[in-house]
């Protein structure tokens, strides 16, 4: 028996202490900071470089989006919060954003640009904002990401004139005499410009970083007031080394801070108000102006510094829902390249911040209101400064399925999987949730396997452009090509490059995930089972139920136009066809589970066929042997069901069998070997049964197999099969097998009934 600690809370308090010890450092002198910067130049990074470093620090992973393989920065998966605010998809857009940051940080161009994220609602723009805040906060707690600013103490100079802001007064405790720069001024900005330039040259020469550190900003007005006061005091006292006296550790300390909203990150929300100056930099405090010895001028110590640029100085400024602050955008025109704003006519402030604005498409309309003035557009200069990055709706079914699950549950982890099979399992997986009714009763509801997939597929189909679909293909093929990069028919694999699809005009409109979420939520919270009242199925929602509800709800949803409703209603049929194919494959696999072919058997057959075609021998445990004609014949007649006795002459294949072996088996194997030629592929060292192309030819069942193997099976009897019949036995076996494969008994019953209703129409 394990004893309980005498003070169980102590270990958690100790853990918290250890965590904070790793987050904060003791203040240091300016000289100590410079030495630290030469050891780790990253701690001196300017705003755009710091943001770039934070993003790159998490590395990348390979993803398949819109049929293309891309490298994605893990930073945008929100790894510090287990993916809670991950930005799903839009990888190419995010990569272009990082490329822009790299250009800006290295001062190779675009310094005058304001980065603009635009797109419809529910495309991930809000997640990007939260992801940036989370990621930068976490990065600032690491050794490489430490962020520093300066704090001042003029009381230590034994002068009666104190230093304060925000209505605070100097206390008797010496620590209370220290005042931090209210806008996170960079420690190197304390140095005179020419000295700072030499320092940075030396710092960058000793660094192998691809982006050099650049600090051109002067001290903020508050810090400048402290610096000038100390300089004047020591100059009057005849001090020779003025800079050393002003920056003595008794007056100036360098301290690290954790980046957060208000400290290195400024966010202007849609509901924020005030004059343009108040929203941008802050406002004067009249009471403080009267208290301070301003000597006939406004004292920067009496400024609030609570504007978005003040809070975001040193790192990142975000204007959220920018259309609500369109009046400010003109005021921001010169901030990126000049890096300077005015507190007042006589007082300016340097800022180092990466400007980023977020908007819905309504900002486009705001910017285009004067577009017809033939070159006299007053917003032309602003539009030239905006660098647009357009978020779009997801066009990968797997990403949309992940997003739907996140909207309905507390699942947050990003699906970082490379296995196509594992990804498919996650997409088809059921979803079981507990919902509370109006009477307080908790009910268990199940979205059957493929239900989330069906909703995701329908959503994606509404977002695809049908204009570039060539003859012989449809939008469903396009969706599958975007999700997997290929479509497979027998041993023929068609890639997205073969068809020529691209994603230029995709995801611009369509059903948003919020609509899908609300439709499914309504079904899950229904007091009674709307869809299957005659069955005791425990609140199971099938793919068809969700698709019907989504199509029916289009009429009353104000978010869709009349033309959109008509277009989207037409596309639900394709989603139904797709999900029925998936359900049919599940039921067939379960029904024929006892007749499934072992991988070793498939591999053995392929090896014998390969040796037969090349007139070689097969390596076995007892040594090389000739290809076995009986083994190949039995596999082709019993397992594949492709041929019968008339296709062989004493176990020797006729021309039809030879053609099948060469075109369906050998050709498929050679194609796979050619595609993998750069991976060291050889026939001798590869498990042939694991080749997807081969397995799809040899290990795929259809209803002809069922008819051939079970002559007495009758799908018309499936709902209520007679006792002691083959149909009854097969149904019990199928339900059990489906349960083993992730279904519940209720969803297995309903899914198999759905499939058999379709099969019975074509059985005879």
Secondary structure, DSSP 4 states (H G I P E B T S, - for coil): -PPPPTTHHHHHHHHHHHHHHTT----B-HHHHHHHHHH-GGGG--HHHHHHHHHHTT-EEEEEETTEEEEEEGGGGTGGGTTTT---S-HHHHHHHHHHHHHHHTTSS-TT-EEEEE--TTSSHHHHHHHHHHHHHHHTTSSTT-EEEEEE--GGGT-S-----TT----SSGGGG-EE-TT---GGGGS-HHHHHHHHHHHHHT---SS-----PPPPHHHHHHHHHHHHHHHHTT-S-HHHHHTSTTTEEEEEE--EETBEEEEE-TT--S-HHHHHT--B-HHHHHHS--TTS--GGGB---SHHHHHTTSEEEESSGGGGHHHHGGGTTHHHH-EEEEETTEEEE---EEEEEE-THHHHHHTTTTTSTT--TTHHHHHHEEEEE------HHHHHHHHHHHHSS---------HHHHHHHHH--EEEEEE-TTS-EEEEEE-TTHHHHHHHHHHHHHS--TT--TT--HHHHHHHHHHSEEEETTEEEEHHHHT---TT-SSSS--HHHHHHHHHHHHT-SS-SS-TTS--SSEE-HHHHHHHHHHHTTT-TTS-HHHHHHHHHHHHHHHHHHHHHHHHHHHHHHTGGGPPPHHHHHHHHHHHHHHHTT-EEEETTEEEE--HHHHHHIIIIIS----GGGEETTEE-HHHHHHIIIIIIHHHHHHHHHTGGGT--GGGS-GGG-HHHHHHHS---HHHHHHH-TT--GGGGGGPPTTSHHHHHHHHHHHHHHHTT--HHHHHHHHHHHHHHHHHHH-
